[in-house]
């Protein structure tokens, strides 16, 4: 491999056929460049979409009430019902559940309410919940603290405000902790400020949300023992889909709902949705490898074809070497070394170019929240593995013309024109 004569012959061949060599290397370069760029773009799309799930436990699900659609035990269809605190106590008995969190929102889901501080007014979502809600849908506390069990037990009139609420009610230099805000005529003390860990609509909603203790919510706004919906997290070793079915069975039984009534209880399963997205992106990644691998294979075939031409052109030279005592291994090694060299250089250039393009795209995108395309990078280990596979394939591709070169008899080679 370190024989100077071998390298002189390789470089002499390249200089003699510059255009042919460049076009051959371009095929390999383009193949690994496309593979790296497609993998990066696939990761960018995956990061953007899964960012919408960020901060939310992937084994969680949510249940809310709707109207019944079937008659059952003397009850007519079209009946409305509410969850209550006793449902919460019943669900806590299910060993398959890790976290059960009752939730309420002032005015209903997606409704905003006027919030007042001094002369400033803003619209915010007011949500009553338990401290365990942060285990299901995490928020980042930038100052102060989140609500705790003492707040629940003592019905404290305290709240945690989102970053957008702070912007509406406070000046940028003000410290909101210890200040009071007014919601529907009731004053709450600010004990913490949060910012969302997700993007998109969920992130905007969290930023414009005020969280207060669930028990305080029920008493302050005359909700009695009504529960709007449940946010639930299944045990780590128990499928969330099966846990959801058990929860719905309990709730249907408690509220006299027909077991076959599929619309009386609204539900959304994070694990199921996350599984669908994971399956989709796995399929996309497989497709990328098929397309990129096909492009790489075409480049390797190009290397092999060029080396066949090289062998044809150097038939007489190979005959002279054989006549002077060159072994078959030396001939094979010479051809394969040239194939390896061209593949390695072209592959490395394609890898660097692909990573450079992805970095350029990534820097131009910035860190915009809610973007469906984020951080389009590729794992360097995967890129290097692809390059190694390419180099090995190029070396193997050189073996075919090398075997052809060895098969030529010295006498016939010397006679060749």
Buried (B, 14 or more C-beta within 10 A) or exposed (E): EEEEEBBEBBEEBBEEBEEBBEEBBBBBBBBBBBBBBBBBBBBBBBBBBBBBBBBBBBBBBBBBBEEBBBEBEEBEBEBEBEBBBEBBEBBEEBEBBBBBBBBBBBEEEEEBBEBBBEEEEBEBBBBBBBBBBBBBBBBEBEEBBBBBEEBBEEBBBBBBBBBBBBBBBBEEEEEBBEBEBBBBEBEBEBBBBBBBBBBBEBBBBBBBBBBBBBBBBBBBBEBEEBBBBBBBBBBEEBBBBEBBBBBBEBBBEBBEBBEEBEEBBEBEBBBBBBBEBEEEBEEBBEEBBEEBBEBBBEBBEBBBBBBBEBBEEBBBBBBBBBEEEBEEEBBBBBBBBBBBBBBBBBBBBBBBBBBEBBEEBBEEBEEEBBBEBBBBBBEEEBBEEBBEBBBEBBBBBBBBBBBBBBEBEBEEBBEEE
